[in-house]
Amino acid sequence: MLYRRDEKSSRDLSALGFGCMRLPRKGGGIDFGRSSKMLYDAIDRGVNYLDTAYIYGGSEAFLGQALTPEWRNKVNIATKLPLFMVKSEADFDKYFDRSLDRLKTDRADYYLMHMLTSLDLWQSLCAMDIERWIEEQKKRGRIGAIGFSYHGGRLEFPKILTAYPWDFCMIQYNYLDEYNQAGRSGLELAESMGIPVIVMEPLRGGSLVKELPKSAVEAFRAVEPERSLAEWGLRWVWNHTGVKCVLSGMSAESEADENIRLAGLCEPNSLSEAELNAYQSVINILGETLKVPCTACGYCMPCPKGVDIPTCFASYNMVYSSGRGGAIRRYMQNIDALNTDAHYAGKCVNCGKCETHCPQSIQIRKELANAAKTLEPWWFNFGMKTARMFMGRGRNK
């Protein structure tokens, strides 16, 4: 197992982290026998970062049962505060205490604000005095490092990253999302600030293994015929110096075995020119299926009305690669639909400012209208308003 130094917390993190959201299941719950064997084997082979969350059904309780003191002292546990459930300052203790109780531990080595998607959401937490709460928990030794997991668009990530002295952050990153969500620019900003980055979705939920067209598979195999698609995906992420740990939600022994083996081989900046060219070929092949040829360069930004144009187009393109239902869910998440200043396509007023700067000569106004028609069905606005009311986030800025 290779390790990468978390300079903020002075810990050496295993290159591979064990994501505990997709553990083997049996009879409606986590299969304790299989899952514990997989977990113990991973720890014995060097994995020392375990990722769970308050809302991962049964995951915290499983770890609490499996990690006897002997095993617990070998690993770093990361869990998360469910922000969508937080209504008041009292909820910080309520959910954190419950997580520690389930985990049967006195501390979270890494604690994350779960799905922090906008500066507005962070500021609402600050209004509840979360900064004071964090410092108190750190002083008591109950939180080792504080961070956040990010699922939004490109606009909000740098705002959040610079709003607080974070110890780490977690982003979705893979060769197809290099310029989506936080993206390469976000990764490089975090690295420049000395903030360790944990990566989730390195295989984009398995789609980079299960959904690649034949021509893309052949482009990879022309360079390394025996290499699996999962290995191609993981190697690309591990090639980045700013990445400290890559999470994999392993649900089978074969997946764990392969990923642990690779985590002992893949160094930063180790990909050859031929390998990098193969990735680019695959990206180009996938790009040919895109509805909008947006490269997420950002020249069209900022939009006077706050539309996150690259993120809207990324979700629109996803309709044609992954299906409309999943694309709409991702769209609502990435545009921060739960806040009244959400960055959705329907806010476009056809001013045309963006089109004068687009190097791809995209008819942005036309495509935003198409995106809105596809991604914002009849129930969209009603759904957003209802969710805001339920979660207490219906305020205006």
C-alpha positions as CSV (number, residue, x, y, z in Angstrom):
1,M,0.0,0.0,0.0
2,L,1.2,3.5,-0.9
3,Y,0.6,6.4,1.4
4,R,0.2,10.1,0.8
5,R,0.9,12.7,3.5
6,D,-1.9,14.8,4.9
7,E,0.2,17.7,6.0
8,K,-2.6,19.5,7.8
9,S,-3.2,16.6,10.2
10,S,0.3,15.0,10.0
11,R,-1.2,11.7,9.0
12,D,-0.2,9.3,6.3
13,L,-3.3,8.2,4.4
14,S,-3.6,5.1,2.4
15,A,-3.9,5.8,-1.3
16,L,-7.1,3.8,-1.3
17,G,-10.0,4.6,1.1
18,F,-12.7,2.1,1.9
19,G,-16.1,3.6,1.1
20,C,-18.7,2.0,3.3
21,M,-21.9,3.0,1.4
22,R,-22.0,0.0,-0.9
23,L,-21.1,-2.9,1.5
24,P,-22.5,-6.3,0.6
25,R,-26.1,-6.7,1.8
26,K,-28.1,-9.7,3.0
27,G,-31.7,-9.8,4.1
28,G,-32.3,-6.1,3.8
29,G,-29.2,-5.1,5.8
30,I,-25.5,-5.2,5.6
31,D,-24.0,-8.7,5.4
32,F,-21.8,-8.5,8.5
33,G,-19.9,-11.7,7.7
34,R,-18.8,-10.8,4.2
35,S,-18.4,-7.1,4.9
36,S,-16.3,-7.6,8.1
37,K,-14.0,-10.0,6.3
38,M,-13.5,-7.6,3.4
39,L,-12.9,-4.8,5.9
40,Y,-10.3,-6.7,8.0
41,D,-8.5,-7.9,4.9
42,A,-8.3,-4.3,3.6
43,I,-6.9,-3.0,6.9
44,D,-4.4,-5.9,7.1
45,R,-3.2,-4.9,3.6
46,G,-2.8,-1.2,4.6
47,V,-6.1,0.6,4.1
48,N,-6.4,3.1,6.9
49,Y,-9.2,5.5,5.8
50,L,-12.8,4.4,6.2
51,D,-15.6,6.6,4.9
52,T,-19.1,6.5,6.1
53,A,-21.9,9.0,6.9
54,Y,-24.9,9.5,9.2
55,I,-27.3,8.7,6.3
56,Y,-25.6,5.6,5.0
57,G,-28.1,3.0,6.2
58,G,-26.5,0.8,8.8
59,S,-22.9,1.7,7.8
60,E,-21.9,3.5,11.0
61,A,-23.4,0.8,13.2
62,F,-21.6,-1.9,11.1
63,L,-18.3,-0.2,11.7
64,G,-19.1,0.2,15.4
65,Q,-19.7,-3.5,15.6
66,A,-16.8,-4.6,13.4
67,L,-14.1,-2.3,14.7
68,T,-13.0,-3.6,18.1
69,P,-10.4,-1.5,19.8
70,E,-7.6,-3.4,18.1
71,W,-9.0,-2.6,14.7
72,R,-10.2,0.9,15.5
73,N,-6.7,2.0,16.4
74,K,-5.4,1.1,13.0
75,V,-7.7,3.3,11.0
76,N,-9.0,6.8,10.5
77,I,-12.8,7.1,10.5
78,A,-14.5,9.7,8.4
79,T,-18.2,10.4,8.9
80,K,-20.5,13.3,8.0
81,L,-23.0,15.8,9.4
82,P,-26.3,15.5,7.4
83,L,-26.8,19.2,6.6
84,F,-30.2,18.7,5.1
85,M,-31.4,17.5,8.5
86,V,-29.9,20.4,10.5
87,K,-32.5,22.9,11.6
88,S,-30.8,24.5,14.6
89,E,-27.6,24.7,16.5
90,A,-28.8,21.8,18.8
91,D,-28.7,19.5,15.8
92,F,-24.9,19.7,15.6
93,D,-24.6,17.8,18.9
94,K,-27.6,15.6,18.2
95,Y,-26.4,14.1,15.0
96,F,-22.7,14.0,15.9
97,D,-23.3,12.3,19.2
98,R,-25.5,9.8,17.5
99,S,-22.8,9.0,14.9
100,L,-20.2,8.5,17.6
101,D,-22.6,6.3,19.5
102,R,-23.2,4.1,16.5
103,L,-19.5,4.0,15.7
104,K,-18.7,3.1,19.3
105,T,-15.9,5.6,19.3
106,D,-15.0,8.8,21.1
107,R,-13.9,10.7,18.0
108,A,-14.2,11.2,14.3
109,D,-10.7,11.4,12.8
110,Y,-12.2,13.2,9.8
111,Y,-15.6,15.0,10.0
112,L,-17.4,16.4,7.0
113,M,-20.2,18.8,6.3
114,H,-22.2,16.4,4.0
115,M,-23.1,17.8,0.6
116,L,-22.1,21.4,1.2
117,T,-23.0,22.8,-2.2
118,S,-23.0,26.6,-1.7
119,L,-21.5,29.5,0.2
120,D,-25.0,30.4,1.2
121,L,-25.5,27.1,2.9
122,W,-22.2,27.5,4.8
123,Q,-23.2,31.0,5.9
124,S,-26.5,29.7,7.2
125,L,-24.5,27.2,9.3
126,C,-22.3,30.0,10.5
127,A,-25.4,31.9,11.6
128,M,-26.0,28.9,13.9
129,D,-22.5,29.3,15.3
130,I,-21.0,26.2,13.7
131,E,-17.5,27.6,13.7
132,R,-17.6,27.9,17.5
133,W,-19.0,24.4,17.7
134,I,-16.2,22.9,15.5
135,E,-13.5,24.5,17.6
136,E,-15.1,23.2,20.8
137,Q,-15.2,19.7,19.4
138,K,-11.6,19.9,18.3
139,K,-10.4,21.1,21.7
140,R,-12.2,18.2,23.3
141,G,-10.5,15.8,20.9
142,R,-13.8,14.6,19.4
143,I,-13.0,15.9,15.9
144,G,-9.5,15.4,14.4
145,A,-9.9,17.2,11.0
146,I,-12.9,19.2,9.7
147,G,-13.8,19.3,6.0
148,F,-16.7,19.1,3.6
149,S,-17.9,17.0,0.7
150,Y,-18.8,18.9,-2.4
151,H,-21.5,18.0,-5.0
152,G,-22.1,21.4,-6.6
153,G,-21.0,23.3,-9.7
154,R,-17.8,25.2,-10.5
155,L,-19.0,28.5,-9.2
156,E,-19.4,27.7,-5.5
157,F,-16.4,25.5,-4.8
158,P,-13.8,28.2,-4.5
159,K,-16.1,30.4,-2.4
160,I,-16.6,27.6,0.1
161,L,-12.9,26.6,0.1
162,T,-11.8,30.1,0.9
163,A,-14.5,30.8,3.5
164,Y,-13.0,28.8,6.3
165,P,-9.7,27.3,7.3
166,W,-10.6,23.7,6.3
167,D,-8.4,20.8,7.1
168,F,-9.5,18.8,4.0
169,C,-12.3,18.5,1.4
170,M,-13.9,15.8,-0.7
171,I,-14.7,16.2,-4.4
172,Q,-16.0,14.0,-7.2
173,Y,-13.1,13.6,-9.7
174,N,-12.4,11.3,-12.6
175,Y,-11.2,11.6,-16.2
176,L,-14.7,12.5,-17.5
177,D,-15.3,15.1,-14.8
178,E,-12.0,16.9,-15.1
179,Y,-13.8,20.1,-15.8
180,N,-17.1,19.4,-14.0
181,Q,-18.1,20.2,-10.4
182,A,-15.0,21.3,-8.5
183,G,-12.9,19.9,-11.4
184,R,-9.2,20.3,-12.0
185,S,-9.3,24.0,-11.1
186,G,-10.8,23.2,-7.7
187,L,-8.3,20.4,-7.1
188,E,-5.4,22.7,-8.0
189,L,-6.8,25.5,-5.9
190,A,-7.0,23.2,-2.9
191,E,-3.5,22.0,-3.5
192,S,-2.1,25.5,-3.7
193,M,-3.8,26.3,-0.4
194,G,-2.3,23.2,1.3
195,I,-5.8,21.6,1.7
196,P,-5.8,17.8,1.3
197,V,-8.3,16.4,-1.2
198,I,-10.1,13.1,-0.8
199,V,-11.7,11.9,-4.1
200,M,-15.0,10.2,-4.4
201,E,-16.6,8.7,-7.6
202,P,-13.3,7.9,-9.3
203,L,-15.3,5.6,-11.7
204,R,-18.4,7.9,-11.8
205,G,-20.6,5.4,-10.0
206,G,-19.3,2.6,-12.1
207,S,-20.3,4.2,-15.4
208,L,-16.7,4.4,-16.5
209,V,-16.6,0.6,-16.3
210,K,-20.1,-0.5,-17.3
211,E,-21.2,2.2,-19.9
212,L,-18.2,2.9,-22.1
213,P,-18.9,2.4,-25.8
214,K,-16.9,-0.3,-27.6
215,S,-14.7,2.2,-29.4
216,A,-13.6,3.7,-26.1
217,V,-12.8,0.3,-24.7
218,E,-10.7,-0.5,-27.7
219,A,-8.8,2.8,-27.4
220,F,-7.7,1.8,-23.9
221,R,-6.9,-1.8,-24.9
222,A,-4.7,-0.6,-27.8
223,V,-2.3,0.7,-25.2
224,E,-2.7,-1.9,-22.4
225,P,-4.7,-5.0,-23.5
226,E,-4.9,-6.6,-20.1
227,R,-5.7,-3.6,-18.0
228,S,-9.3,-3.4,-16.6
229,L,-11.4,-0.3,-17.1
230,A,-11.5,0.1,-13.4
231,E,-7.7,0.3,-13.3
232,W,-7.7,2.9,-16.1
233,G,-10.1,5.0,-14.1
234,L,-8.2,4.7,-10.8
235,R,-4.8,5.3,-12.3
236,W,-5.9,8.6,-13.8
237,V,-7.0,9.9,-10.4
238,W,-4.0,8.7,-8.5
239,N,-1.8,10.4,-11.1
240,H,-2.6,13.8,-9.5
241,T,-0.3,15.1,-6.8
242,G,-3.1,17.0,-5.0
243,V,-5.1,13.8,-4.4
244,K,-4.4,12.3,-1.0
245,C,-6.9,9.4,-0.9
246,V,-9.2,7.8,-3.5
247,L,-12.4,6.3,-2.1
248,S,-13.9,3.2,-3.6
249,G,-17.3,1.9,-2.5
250,M,-16.4,-1.8,-2.8
251,S,-19.2,-4.3,-2.6
252,A,-17.4,-7.5,-3.7
253,E,-14.2,-9.2,-2.7
254,S,-12.8,-9.1,-6.3
255,E,-13.2,-5.3,-6.4
256,A,-11.4,-4.9,-3.1
257,D,-8.6,-7.2,-4.1
258,E,-7.9,-5.4,-7.4
259,N,-8.2,-1.9,-5.9
260,I,-5.9,-2.7,-3.0
261,R,-3.3,-4.2,-5.4
262,L,-3.4,-1.1,-7.5
263,A,-3.1,1.2,-4.5
264,G,0.4,-0.3,-4.0
265,L,1.5,0.5,-7.5
266,C,0.1,3.9,-8.7
267,E,2.4,6.9,-8.0
268,P,1.6,10.5,-8.9
269,N,2.9,11.7,-12.3
270,S,3.5,8.1,-13.4
271,L,1.3,7.9,-16.5
272,S,3.2,7.7,-19.8
273,E,2.5,9.8,-22.8
274,A,0.8,6.9,-24.5
275,E,-1.5,6.3,-21.6
276,L,-2.4,10.0,-21.4
277,N,-3.2,10.0,-25.1
278,A,-5.4,7.0,-24.5
279,Y,-7.5,8.9,-22.0
280,Q,-7.8,11.8,-24.4
281,S,-8.9,9.5,-27.1
282,V,-11.6,8.1,-24.9
283,I,-12.7,11.6,-23.8
284,N,-12.9,12.6,-27.4
285,I,-15.0,9.5,-28.3
286,L,-17.4,10.3,-25.4
287,G,-17.4,13.9,-26.5
288,E,-18.8,13.0,-29.8
289,T,-22.0,11.9,-28.1
290,L,-22.4,15.2,-26.3
291,K,-25.5,17.2,-27.1
292,V,-23.6,20.5,-26.4
293,P,-19.8,20.6,-27.1
294,C,-19.0,22.6,-24.0
295,T,-15.5,22.2,-22.7
296,A,-16.3,24.0,-19.4
297,C,-13.6,26.6,-20.1
298,G,-15.7,29.2,-18.2
299,Y,-15.2,32.0,-20.7
300,C,-19.0,32.5,-20.8
301,M,-19.0,33.2,-17.1
302,P,-20.1,35.0,-15.0
303,C,-23.7,35.1,-16.1
304,P,-25.4,38.4,-15.0
305,K,-28.4,36.3,-13.7
306,G,-26.3,33.7,-12.0
307,V,-26.7,30.7,-14.4
308,D,-23.9,28.2,-14.0
309,I,-23.7,27.6,-17.7
310,P,-21.0,24.8,-17.8
311,T,-22.8,22.9,-15.0
312,C,-26.1,23.2,-16.8
313,F,-24.6,21.8,-20.0
314,A,-22.8,19.0,-18.1
315,S,-26.2,17.8,-16.7
316,Y,-27.9,18.2,-20.1
317,N,-25.3,16.1,-21.7
318,M,-25.7,13.5,-19.0
319,V,-29.3,13.0,-20.2
320,Y,-27.9,11.3,-23.3
321,S,-25.3,9.3,-21.6
322,S,-26.9,8.2,-18.4
323,G,-30.6,8.8,-18.7
324,R,-33.0,11.7,-17.8
325,G,-33.9,10.7,-14.3
326,G,-30.3,10.5,-13.0
327,A,-29.4,13.7,-14.9
328,I,-32.2,15.7,-13.3
329,R,-31.2,14.5,-9.8
330,R,-27.6,15.5,-10.5
331,Y,-28.7,18.8,-12.0
332,M,-30.7,19.8,-8.9
333,Q,-27.8,18.9,-6.7
334,N,-25.2,20.7,-8.8
335,I,-27.1,23.9,-9.3
336,D,-27.9,24.1,-5.6
337,A,-31.6,23.9,-6.2
338,L,-32.4,24.1,-2.5
339,N,-31.4,27.7,-2.3
340,T,-33.4,30.6,-3.8
341,D,-30.4,31.8,-5.8
342,A,-29.9,28.5,-7.5
343,H,-27.9,28.6,-10.8
344,Y,-30.4,26.8,-13.1
345,A,-30.8,27.2,-16.8
346,G,-34.3,28.6,-16.7
347,K,-33.0,31.9,-15.2
348,C,-31.5,32.8,-18.6
349,V,-33.0,36.1,-19.9
350,N,-31.4,35.9,-23.4
351,C,-29.0,38.8,-22.9
352,G,-26.4,37.1,-25.1
353,K,-23.4,38.3,-23.2
354,C,-22.1,34.7,-22.8
355,E,-22.2,34.0,-26.5
356,T,-19.7,36.8,-27.3
357,H,-17.0,35.0,-25.3
358,C,-17.6,31.3,-26.2
359,P,-14.6,29.9,-28.1
360,Q,-16.7,27.0,-29.3
361,S,-19.3,29.3,-30.8
362,I,-22.1,27.5,-29.0
363,Q,-25.5,29.0,-29.3
364,I,-25.7,29.2,-25.5
365,R,-29.1,30.8,-25.2
366,K,-30.7,28.2,-27.5
367,E,-29.0,25.3,-25.7
368,L,-29.9,26.7,-22.2
369,A,-33.5,26.8,-23.3
370,N,-33.2,23.2,-24.4
371,A,-31.6,22.3,-21.2
372,A,-34.3,24.0,-19.2
373,K,-37.0,22.2,-21.2
374,T,-35.3,18.8,-20.6
375,L,-34.1,19.2,-17.0
376,E,-36.8,21.4,-15.5
377,P,-40.1,19.5,-16.0
378,W,-43.5,20.8,-15.0
379,W,-43.0,20.0,-11.3
380,F,-39.5,21.5,-11.1
381,N,-40.3,24.8,-9.5
382,F,-42.9,23.4,-7.2
383,G,-40.5,20.6,-6.1
384,M,-37.8,23.1,-5.3
385,K,-40.1,25.4,-3.3
386,T,-41.5,22.4,-1.3
387,A,-38.0,21.1,-0.6
388,R,-36.8,24.5,0.6
389,M,-39.7,24.9,2.9
390,F,-39.2,21.4,4.3
391,M,-35.5,22.0,4.9
392,G,-35.9,25.6,6.1
393,R,-33.9,27.1,3.3
394,G,-36.5,29.2,1.6
395,R,-34.8,32.5,2.3
396,N,-33.6,35.2,-0.1
397,K,-30.2,36.7,-0.1
